[in-house]
Amino acid sequence: MSEWFNTLTALRAQVWHLLSHRDGPPLTPVMATVGRDGWPEARMVVLRGADPALATVEVHTDLHSAKIASLRALPRAALQFWLPQHDLQIRLSCSVEILSGPEVADIWAKVPDPSRQSYGITPAPGTPIVNALDYVKSPDPTTFAVLRCAVQHIDAVHLGVAHRRAAFSRATDWRGEWLSP
């Protein structure tokens, strides 16, 4: 049987293939961080890139969002993906580097205008407003940030007829191990 979920090597390769070769709709994982108040925070984000060779994934955000303050206090995040067409759940534990300013100018230049509208909202994201539309969208490259997430751990669960779960860690040079699902 040559199904990708039958061996650790093929499963890990499939995870990175699905994260890095997007020809369908964008992947929108849940990103979880720990807030400055110690409470968990979870929000949907859009995966903007993945590099299997470096074991990194990238997300774009506004520098004024709450997740930036959380990541400055504790630069760690978890990303959880559900890919129903593959019956696959992927969880990534990551250390996060916040990039902004001139170091992301080339990335900003490639962001399409409709997406640019999400960076530079006044008042800043999460600020209380009186009415639902009391904000202004004004694209501003100085508020654009890239979260470069260095994957430290992968937990992959295939929910097929027989469930399979595996874990891979940077600390063990990505040597996988099967886990009870």
N, C-alpha and C positions, 0 to 999 in steps of 0.2 A: 504494500500500500504506500502511495507516495503523497498522501495528504500532509499539508504543512503543519498540522497540529500533532503529528505522531512522534516527532523527534524534537529535542531541545534546540538543536541548531536550526532546524527549519522554522520552528515557532518564533525564535528570536529574529530570524531573517524576515519573516512575515510581518512581525510587529514593525520593524524599521521600514520595510517596503510600504506598508499602509500609511505610516506617518510621513514618509518623505516623497512618495509618488502620488500626488493628488491630481486626478483627472475628473473627479466627480465634485459633489458639493464640498464646501470647506468643512474641516473637522472643527467641532465646537465642544471642546472638553470643559469640564468643571475644573476650575483652579481653586484650590484651597490654601489659605494661609492662616496664620495666627495674628489676630488683631493686636494693636497696642494695648488693649484692655484685657488681653488673654483669651478672649472668646474666638472660636473658629469663625472664619469668613470663607464663603464659597460663592463663586460667580462663574458665569459662562464666559469663555474667551474664545477667540478664533486662533487656531494654530496657523502661524504665518510661515513657518519653515521648520525643517528637521534635517539634521546632518548625522547620518549613521556613523560615519568615520570618527566624528568628534563626540558622538553620543550627546548631542544637544538638540533642543527644540526652542523655537522662538515665538513669542507673543508680543503684540504691540499694545501700548496703553498710553493714557494721558498721565503726565508727571504729577498732576494734582489729584489723581484717584487715591482712594483709601488704600488700595493694595500696595502702592508705592511706600506709604508710611509704614505699613506692616512689614514689607520686605526690607526696608532700611533697618528696622529694629531686629528682624530675624530673617535673613535672606534664604529662606527655604519655602518650597511650595510642593504641593501634590497636584498632579493633573490626572483626571479620570476621563477616559474615552469609552464610549459604547458604540460599537460598529455592528449594528444589527444584521447587515447583509453578510457578515462573516461570523456571526454569533460569538463575537470577541469583545471582552472587556480588557482594557489596558489601564494600568495605574503606574504612573511615573512619580518617583520621589526625586526632587531636584534641589540643587543649590542654585541660587538665582543671582545673576549680575544685571544691574540696571545700567543701560547704555542710553545716552542722550546727547544733544548738542551736535557739534561737528562730527563726532564718531558715528552718527546715524544719518548724516545728511544724504548719503547716497541711497539709503533705504527710503527716506522720506521722499526723495525725488521719484521713486517708483510707485508710491502710494497713490492710487487713483483718487480723483477729487471726491467722489461720494464717500470714500473711507476717510479722507482728510477731515471731513466735517466732524469727526468724533474727537479731534484733538484741538483744544482751544475753546472749550465751552465756557461761557461766562454766565453766572458764577460757576466756580469749579464744581466738578462732579461731586455729588453727595451733599452740596450746600442746600439747606432748607430754602424753599421759595414759596410764595403765597399761592400762585396759580400754576397749574401743570405746565404751562408753556412760557413761564417767566425766565427764559434763558435765551442766550444768543449763541449761535454757532459761528465761529470765526476761525477757520483753520490757522493754526499757529505752530510752525515747526519747533518752536522753543519748548512746547509742552509735549512733544512727541517723544516716546521712550520705547525702547526695545528691551524686553525681558529675555535675556539669554539664559536658558535653563539647562544646566549641566546635569544630565540624568545620572543619578547615583544608584537607583534601583528600579527594576521593572518587575511588575507582577502582572502576568497575563493569564486570563481565564477563558478557555474555549468552552462554550455551553452547547456542545453537540449532543448527540445521542448518549455518548459517554463523556461526561465532563472531564476536562484536563486543566490543570493549573500548574504554572511554572514561575520561578523567580530567577532573576538574573541581577548580578551586582557588579558595579564598577570595581569594587574592592577585591573581587575574585576574578578580575579580567573577563567578566561576563560569562563565566562558567555557570551554566544553569543547573537547577535542581527542580525535580518534580515536587509538588506540594499536594496535599489532599485538598480537593476543591471544597 
